[in-house]
Amino acid sequence: MDEQQEREIRARIDALLSEHRDLDDMIARVSERAPFDQLQMQRMKKRKLAIKDQIARLETMLIDDIIA
């Protein structure tokens, strides 16, 4: 992996972390309002988990490159 690819992966991780934080804030705001849309909450939480998985995969790519 060259430096350009590593920068792109790090930029993608930063974007995903930002989206993850935004979803966290949205979930907190929605849960404060009663009643809230349970389906919307479930979708946001599912998306948040998917983002967490993507971040983990990208970080693994960076770690594998460092070890090699």
C-alpha positions as CSV (number, residue, x, y, z in Angstrom):
1,M,0.0,0.0,0.0
2,D,1.4,3.4,-1.0
3,E,1.1,6.6,0.9
4,Q,-1.8,7.8,-1.3
5,Q,-3.9,4.8,-0.5
6,E,-3.1,5.1,3.2
7,R,-4.2,8.8,3.1
8,E,-7.4,7.8,1.3
9,I,-8.2,5.1,3.9
10,R,-7.5,7.5,6.8
11,A,-9.7,10.1,5.2
12,R,-12.5,7.5,4.8
13,I,-12.1,6.5,8.5
14,D,-12.3,10.2,9.5
15,A,-15.5,10.6,7.4
16,L,-17.0,7.4,8.9
17,L,-16.1,8.5,12.5
18,S,-17.9,11.8,11.8
19,E,-21.0,10.1,10.5
20,H,-20.9,7.7,13.5
21,R,-20.8,10.7,15.9
22,D,-23.6,12.4,14.0
23,L,-25.8,9.3,14.2
24,D,-25.0,9.0,18.0
25,D,-26.3,12.6,18.4
26,M,-29.4,12.0,16.3
27,I,-30.2,8.8,18.3
28,A,-29.9,10.8,21.5
29,R,-32.1,13.6,20.3
30,V,-34.8,11.2,18.9
31,S,-34.8,9.1,22.1
32,E,-35.5,12.3,24.2
33,R,-38.7,13.0,22.3
34,A,-41.6,10.8,23.3
35,P,-43.1,9.1,21.5
36,F,-40.4,8.4,19.0
37,D,-40.3,6.3,15.8
38,Q,-39.0,2.9,16.8
39,L,-38.3,1.9,13.2
40,Q,-36.3,5.1,12.6
41,M,-34.3,4.4,15.8
42,Q,-33.6,0.8,14.8
43,R,-32.4,1.9,11.3
44,M,-30.1,4.5,12.8
45,K,-28.6,2.0,15.3
46,K,-28.2,-0.5,12.5
47,R,-26.4,2.0,10.3
48,K,-24.2,3.0,13.3
49,L,-23.1,-0.6,13.7
50,A,-22.4,-1.0,10.0
51,I,-20.2,2.1,10.2
52,K,-18.4,0.7,13.2
53,D,-17.7,-2.5,11.2
54,Q,-16.4,-0.5,8.2
55,I,-14.1,1.5,10.4
56,A,-12.7,-1.7,12.0
57,R,-12.1,-3.2,8.5
58,L,-10.3,-0.1,7.3
59,E,-8.2,0.1,10.5
60,T,-7.2,-3.6,10.0
61,M,-6.0,-2.7,6.5
62,L,-3.7,-0.1,7.9
63,I,-2.5,-2.3,10.7
64,D,-1.7,-5.2,8.3
65,D,0.3,-2.9,6.2
66,I,2.4,-1.7,9.2
67,I,3.2,-5.3,10.3
68,A,4.2,-6.3,6.8
